Amino acid sequence: MRTTNLFILRGRVGQAPKAFNKAAKISVATDRAWTDGKGERREETDWVTVTILNEKSAEWALSNVAKGDAVYAECRIADGSYKGKDGETVYTTDIIASVFHKLDLGTRDDAAA
């Protein structure tokens, strides 16, 4: 049996992408809405940091993606660890994009209409 580690993300960029070695890191906001037990509408935003490891894709993102842009990414979730300053083990969970596109959804106000 083959297994799959696939995370699909569609959201808005929270700040300009940052270069990280030959990669790019991009903070993406996703939001969700629901009605709570009292019948009140609730909303929450989740922030996900996406890492683009492919050098050409990272260069493209650094040059072409800006705060507020709508983006689509197909990613894998990767766990890792490293030794911290005091010798303690620090565990990480990274979102690594294999596909990353800028979407043309208009402005934030247009997308809400």
C-alpha positions in Angstrom: 0.0 0.0 0.0 1.3 3.5 -0.9 0.9 6.2 1.6 0.3 9.9 1.1 1.5 13.0 3.0 -0.3 15.8 1.3 -1.4 19.1 2.8 -3.3 21.6 0.6 -3.3 25.2 1.6 -5.2 28.2 0.1 -4.9 31.5 1.9 -3.4 35.0 1.9 0.2 36.0 2.4 0.7 37.8 5.7 4.0 39.4 5.0 6.6 39.6 2.3 8.4 36.2 1.7 11.7 35.8 3.4 14.8 34.3 2.0 16.3 31.4 4.0 19.5 30.0 2.6 18.4 29.1 -1.0 14.8 28.6 0.1 11.8 30.9 0.8 9.6 31.0 3.9 6.1 32.5 3.5 3.5 33.1 6.2 0.0 32.3 5.0 -3.3 33.1 6.8 -6.3 30.8 6.5 -9.6 31.6 8.2 -12.6 29.6 9.2 -16.0 30.5 10.5 -18.6 28.6 12.5 -21.7 29.1 14.6 -21.1 28.3 18.3 -23.5 26.6 20.7 -25.1 30.0 21.5 -25.9 30.6 17.9 -23.2 33.3 17.6 -21.0 33.5 14.5 -17.3 33.0 15.3 -14.2 33.4 13.1 -10.6 32.3 13.6 -7.4 32.8 11.6 -4.6 30.2 11.5 -1.1 31.1 10.4 1.0 28.6 8.5 4.6 29.1 7.6 5.3 27.4 4.2 8.8 26.6 3.1 9.7 26.4 -0.6 12.9 24.4 -1.0 13.2 24.3 -4.8 15.7 27.1 -5.5 14.0 28.3 -8.7 10.5 28.3 -7.2 11.9 30.1 -4.1 13.4 32.8 -6.2 10.2 33.2 -8.1 8.2 33.5 -4.9 10.6 36.0 -3.4 10.3 38.2 -6.6 6.6 37.8 -7.3 4.6 37.2 -4.1 3.6 40.1 -1.8 1.7 40.6 1.4 -2.1 40.2 0.8 -1.7 37.9 -2.3 -3.9 34.9 -2.5 -1.8 31.7 -2.9 -2.3 27.9 -3.3 0.2 25.4 -2.2 0.5 21.6 -2.2 2.8 20.6 0.7 4.0 17.7 2.8 4.4 17.8 6.5 7.9 17.0 7.8 9.0 16.5 11.4 12.5 17.2 12.5 14.7 18.1 15.4 17.9 19.9 16.3 19.9 20.6 19.4 19.1 23.9 21.0 21.6 26.3 22.6 21.4 24.5 26.0 21.8 21.1 24.4 18.1 20.3 24.7 16.3 18.7 21.7 14.0 21.1 19.9 11.3 19.4 17.8 9.9 21.0 14.6 7.1 20.5 12.2 7.6 22.0 8.8 5.3 22.5 5.9 7.3 22.0 2.7 5.7 23.1 -0.6 6.1 21.1 -3.8 3.6 23.2 -5.7 3.1 26.9 -5.0 1.0 29.3 -7.1 -0.2 32.9 -6.8 -4.0 33.0 -7.3 -5.8 35.8 -9.1 -8.8 36.4 -6.8 -8.9 40.2 -7.0 -8.6 42.2 -3.8 -9.5 41.0 -0.4 -12.8 43.0 -0.6 -13.6 41.4 -4.0 -13.0 37.9 -2.7 -15.5 38.5 0.2 -18.3 39.5 -2.1 
